[in-house]
């Protein structure tokens, strides 16, 4: 497994998280331990009303953002519970850095980066580690952490589009295995 850092970007709803989940399934089918943090949508009648943060190793999940959440921090129509990111999110990433073969972070977007120094610090530590890392990135945010990530030479950023979303997980697996396309 190559020590690659891969960023998956795309517009909201393009399929960043589903691409990541397909990749995780392939990696785990190969016997690799995947750890990190996933943001999972909370749906009601097929409408997104919030997000969970999930620790991929333990499967523990907590509500991170919700349309009914009272919070000083709002991203769009969601109230954000930063303590969930600072506790469960950061803990999931620390655990992944310690135990996982491959680290995943979904999604470095507005909600995550406008929030917690602990989160930003652990993301930087993970990106400087010698483990393969797969992250999903908000496409348009101009946040300093996202700008830094995009400027790094050691991250290969790939965009998910409606045309390539079914093929992209396969392509990323080949890259991680060091195969040329």
N, C-alpha and C positions, 0 to 999 in steps of 0.2 A: 504494500500500500504506500503510495507516494505521500510525502509530507506536503500535500498541496493545500492551499487556502483558496476556497472558491466562494465567490459571492454570487448569489442569484438575485437578480433585480427584475423589476417589471412594474407595470401599473397596478393599482389596487384591483384585485379580482382576476389578475392575469394567470394565477396558478402557482405563485411562489411556494406557498406552504404545501400544496399538493405535490409539486415537484420534489420538495424536500422529503415529504413522507414516503414517496415512492423510492427515493434514494435510500432512506433509512431502512426500508424493508429489504432492498437489495443487499445493503451492507450487512444487516443482521442475518440474512440468508447465507451470507459468506462466512458467518461465524464471528463477525466483529462485534465488539461491544460499543454501542453508540450511546452517548450521553449528552446532556445539555438541556436547553430550554426551548419549548415549542409554545407558540401562541395558538390557541384553538378557538375558533369562533363559537359563540353561544347563539344558537338559532332558535327562533320562535316563529312558527308558520313560515319557514323558509326565509325569514328576514334576520339579518345579523343584528343582534341587540347588545352584544358585548363580546368579551374575550376572556378565556382562561389563560393562565400561565401553567404549563405542565412541566414537571421535572421528568425528563424522558426516562431516566434510570429507575426512579421509584414509582412513576405514574401518578404521584401526588399532584393535585390540581387545585387552584384557587381562582376566584374571580378577580381579574386584574382591572377590567374596564367594563362599564355597563351604562346603558342609556338612563337607567333609573338611579345610578350611583351619585350621591351628593359628594362633590369634591371640589376643592379649590382648583385642582388641575383638570382641565377639560381638553380633550383632543376631538375636534369635530363635535359630535353629539354625545360623546362618551365621557362620563366621569371616571377618572383614573385613580386607582388605589396604589399609590407608590410603595407602600409598605410591603405589598405582595411581591413587587419587583425586587425590593431590597432584601427580602427574606428568602422566599421560595426561589425566585429567579436567580439571585446571586448564589444561593446554596446549590442549586442545580448545576450552575456553571463551575463552581469550585469542585463539586463532586466529579463532574465530567473531566476536569483537568487532571484530577488525581487518578481516576479509574478507567475512563473510556479509551478505546482505540481511536475513535473518531468523535469530534465535538461538533454539535450543531447548535446554532443560535438563530431563532426565528422570532421575531423579525426585528432587526435594528431599524426602527422607524421613529416617528415623532413621539409616540407614547413612552418608549424606552429611553431615548437619549436625552429628552428634556428633563430628566428626572433625577437620576441617582448617581452620585460620584462612585459609589461602590460598584454599580453596574458597569459604568464606563471603565473603571480600573480593571475589573475582571475580564472584560472584553479585550482590552489592550494586552493583558497578561496572556490570554488564550491565543491571540494573534501572534504574539512573540514566542509562543511555545513551539516545540518541534512536533506537534501532533497535527494530523490532517484536520482541517476545520471547514465546515460548510455553513455559510450564513446567508440569510435572506436580508435584503436591503431595500428600504423605501426608495423608490426611484427618484422622487423630486426633492426630497428634503435637503436643505442646505446646512443642516446641523454640523458643527465642527467635527464630531466623532465620525459621522458618515463621510465628510469631506476627506478626513485623514485616511479612512479605510480605502476610499476610492483612489487616493494618491499612492498607496503602497505598491511597490513593484512586485511583492510576493503574493498578491491576490489576483486571481483571474476572475473577472466579472463577466457573467453571462446573463443575457436578458431572456426572460420567459415571454413568449408571444403565443397567441392562439395557434400559430402554425407549428412552432417547435415544442410545445409543452409536453406532448406525448413522447418525443424523442430525447428531450433534454436529460432526463435521469439516466438513460442508457449512455449518452455521451459523457456525462460527468463521471459515471462509473469507469468508463474506459480511461478517462484522464487520471482518476485516482489510482488505477492499476498501472499507470505509466505507458499505456498503449497509445499509439498515435492514431489519429482519426483519418 
